[in-house]
Amino acid sequence: MANEAHNADTDIAKIASDIQALKKDLAQLVEHIKTGATDTVSAEANRIYDNIASEGQRQAAALAQSVEEKPLTSVLIAFGIGFIAARVLSR
């Protein structure tokens, strides 16, 4: 009977050790997932920023080309927008 009690204590100790190892592995897995998610979000944010920046550059180039092709029209449009903005903001 003492031998069975010793075996049970040994088994319980092994199970407790296995549970501690599982807790440690789970904590490492959660930390790894957090780090991976942060890296993924960061990479996605950088990709979106790069897309927006390149689109802004394309739009600025298109606007510059339009101003070069039609300078008088561009000046009149800018004057009109400025005039309307001044009227709205003065109220």
C-alpha angles and dihedrals in degrees: 000000000000088000091054091049090050091050090049091050090049091049091049090049090051091048091049090049091049091049091051090050090049091050090051092047091048091051090050091048092051091049090049091050091049092050092046092049091050091050091048093049091046092050091048092049090051091049092051091047091050091050092049092046093050091046090051090051091050091050092048090050091049091050092048090051091049091051091049092049095045110021097160093050090047092052091048092049092048090049091049093049091047092049093050092046090051092051093048095045094046091064 
